Structure formats: C-alpha cells, structure tokens
Amino acid sequence: MATLLELLTERLAAAFATVAGEAVDPVLRESQHADFQADGALPLAHRLGRPPREVAASVVEALEIDDLCSGVDVSGPGFINLTVSDSALDGLLTTMAGDDRLAIPVTEQPVRVIVDYSAPNVAKEMHVGHLRSTYIGDAAVRLLEFMGHDVVRENHIGDWGRPFGMLIEHLLDVGESEAAAEISIGDLDGFYKAANAKFDEDDSFAERSRQRVVLLQGGDEQTLVLWRTLIDASQRYFLSVYDRLNVRLTPDDFAGESSYNDQLDSVVDELEAAGLLRESDGAMCVFPEGFTNRDGDPLPLIVRNRVGGYGYAATDLATIRDRFCKLGADRILYVVGLPQQQHFEMVFQVAKEIGWYTADSEATHVGFGSILGDDGKMLRSRAGKSVKLIDLIDEAVDRARRAATEKNPDLDEAEAGLVATAVGVGATKFADLSTERTKDYVFDFDRMLAFDGHTAPYLQYANARIHSIFRKNEAGGSVVDDGAIVISEPAEHKLAIRLTEFATVVDEVSQSLDFHRLAHYLFDLASAFTTFYEHCPVLKADGDVRASRLSICRVTSRTLSQGLDLLGIDVLERM
Ligand code: ARG
C-alpha cells in the first residue's frame, strides 16, 4: 500500500506534469500551516519565466485530489498548502489498525546486506566505541530485516596480529584454565595489561612472544590451540554482554579477522595482476585514486609490510572481496567509528578500481562520533582508565530500578527487575540513537533516564500509559475491536497525520541509517498522543467515538512499540 506522502506526491506530480509538459518534482514536505506543503511551483516558475503564484494556481487547477484533501490553497510566494481530509485519514488509519505491519510495505527490491558491527578485540576490553557500533548495527539489522532485506550479520572481531604472541605466552604463565576463566568473566583489560607490562619489562618474555607470533603465523598446532582458548573465552564474554544488551548477535555471527587469513596471498596476487601493487620503502602498497597526504603525495594503503606481514588493510581488502564476490552482497555497511573513515574510503576505492563491486552495489562506512564524559573529553573512569562497558549498563539499570520503585512502590521484585532492565538498557540505546550519528555526545545518566524529554523512559512510559487505558477498559468489561476509525477533532487529526508518517520515516531511515530521525519521530508521536489524550476523552466517550478512539490508542501504542523495537528498545505494558 502506498503511504500518504506517496499518494499526495503522485497526484501533485500528475498536476505539475500537466502544467509543465514534463515530469517535475512537487517538493512535498510537512508544513506548519496546513498538513503538507509543496514548493515545486517556485523552481518551475523560474524555468517557465512565469510568476510563481500563477504557476501554483495552474497546478491547483489541474490537481485532482478531492478524495484525499479537504483544503488546497496557494500561499506566500507560491507554496501549495494541502490539508488532508479526515475521511482520508479514517481510511488510512483503519488500514493500519487492521494490518500487523501497520501498513508498512515490505521492500519491492530486497537485497543482500552485510552489516559489519560490534567487532571488539579478543582479550581486550570492549570500549564505548564498540557500544555505539553494537547499538547502531543492531538497529540497522532490525530495520533492514523488517523491511524484508536479506541481512547477514558479521562480527569482525580483532582476533589476529602481533599482540597474540605475548597474550599466548602470558596465558601459559598464568595457566590456561585460570586465564580462560579470568577472560570469560570479563577481566580482559587486566589480562592484556599484565601481558603488555611483562613484554616491556622482561626481555626473555618479549623474545618468547616474538617467537610465538612466528609459530602462530606458521600454523603450529599447539599454538593454535592456545590461541583458540583466548578466542573462545573472549567470545563467551562478548556473548554475555550482547545478551545483557538484547542485541541480535549470536555465536554464528563471529567472522573475525583471522577467518580471512587464507585469502590474503591471493588478494596480493590479484592486485598485482591488475597492476595496482607498488613497492614503497620495501612494503607492498596500493595507491587508491584521489588520496593524498598534506604534501600532495599519493597515500598508500599498505598491503604487506617490509617483513612480509599482513595488517588491518590487507584483511579488509580480503573481507570486502569475499563479501561482494563470494557472499553476493549488494550492500555492505561498516559500522565503525569516524576515526577509521579514511581507511574505509581507501579500501572501497581499491575495491572499485579492481572491479570487486560495481555501480549497482554499495559499500558504506556508517561512521559515528565519540561518547564523551561530562568534561567534554573521551569518556574515562574517575581513575582515568577506560570505562568498562558493562559497568555503565549496570549503573543505568540500577538507577532505573531505584526510579521505578520510587515512582511505583507497589511493583514486585520481579516486575521491578524487568522494568529496570528495559528502562536502563533502553535509556542508553535511545541516548545513543537519538543523537545525530556523526556527532559526539555526552554520556549523562540523569538526562538519559529522565521521564520527560527525548528519552527512552518517556516513550516507554507513554506506551505503558496507553496500556493502562486498555486495562481500565477491560476491567469495565469491554474490548478494543480495532474497528473503523473516525477522525473529527483537530488533536485526532494531528495524531493521525503523525501515525501515517511512520511508514515514510521507516523507509527513509532504512536508506540513510539516520536513526535519530526515527527517534525524534517517536518522540513527536508520543507528544501528539499526549495532546490527543488531553483533548479527546477516550473511556468517557460513547458508542462509535469511544470505539474509534480506543482503536487510535491501540495503533499509537503499536507504532510506538514497533518503532522502539526497531531501535532495539523493549517496551512494557506496565511500569
Ligand atoms: N576491531 C576493530 C576495532 O576495534 C573494528 C573492526 C571493524 N571492521 C572492519 N571490517 N574493519 O577498531
């Protein structure tokens, strides 16, 4: 089914075409004055050399839109204002109410999307950058799956490289099972730092570590077993964090850097054959077009270093080739912090030059800003160390529990626990996803957990409030029948317009991955509901009006829940 915006655009486009004699974009948008406003008459008038208001009037003249709009007029320099008729909204909302996808169509062009996200590093603490990647990637996965795309999740963990020499030697010193236990309960930083300290202080340890790297790269069996121990323990820990956060990453989604090792040689061969490989200071490099340093010299992507070792760039080249050429990706999303932007742009450029992907597929770096402390600097613990992810989550949940029991002392233990988790975890997600992705934001417990403002608890509470209307209704022996919706009041009209926009927002965000738009939409929807509820009695109304308003409540609550679910945020019927 077409969305309201699409229906209006279609009609306007036909009228514009009649006036212009060719296709013209009506430039339709939401408006303060009416429901929508089309600005396309202005550029068209400029082209035709006619007064804009006159062109707008001709478009209105040619417009056939009576079944959708109750008012059409021209204002200002030539804007066309459209007021949607209540009866059109009745139809659209009744359709939403009767459809389990809220009338959101599944995409007509499903594609295979690979989402590369989370990607923490083995035997290293997850940091707040990984938190952002995990949240944004999880929202992308949920949204794209909901739209009907074929989504493949890849958790490209850092599980290879020079540090593994010292990590394995330290593992042997500590004792395998002890070390594994330490890591799987999440003391990764302690382990890594201890290994690093010995490497710096103890020459024989450093030498052992170097030899261990050689053994690892040479595929020595016993070394690989030890290496696997580190990976398994780390994965166990990562999975426990994902479980806590309710993100959809599973053991099957791990596709670490090491899994591309056996493709690295052939990447070099292919680059060589394509004439893209050049030697520079003893290293094998590609110089992707359009990248230069400050002096204007071409910038290298180092594929193999002087001593023959492969690094991050080589792995990412193998990875992108595998994803496009073997896994058949149409779209790849790399959800990684902005500091790695240039790295990815260079990798994409090389992949383009060698022909691993063409114009009908797409690789996108879904970059994001940093999480800051209240001093405006990178978030750190009081002791100046990096903050443990799970400590942040624990504190958010603790605070949510205190707030919930204060607000509602009758909550029993189990219910308080559910509320605390949904609100605490949800608050951290909403704070993240409601910020423009590329911006930094300050991590502020008080703000994200507030019951008013742009927060998860505000939206969760709005939804729970609607459910309390249903409970009262049921207690009175009546049910919501999701039947015909009839709009008559201005506050109903506004809420209905908002509800019909859900499909448009969801579609737009599935392209842009600007989740803050969905977050803001949900906030606006909850506000429109509050105004509706203030002006339009629901349970006190009679007959058809009562039934219609209960239906409106239900569509609103379902839209809020669906929208929050796409952001990975749980809702509750009671808080
Ligand atoms: N492990 C990396 C890090 O912690 C992120 C990997 C991102 N994905 C990729 N294909 N390079 O920064």
Residues whose N, C-alpha, C, O or C-beta is under 5 A from the ligand:
A	BS01	LIG	D116 A119 P120 N121 H156 I157 G158 V336
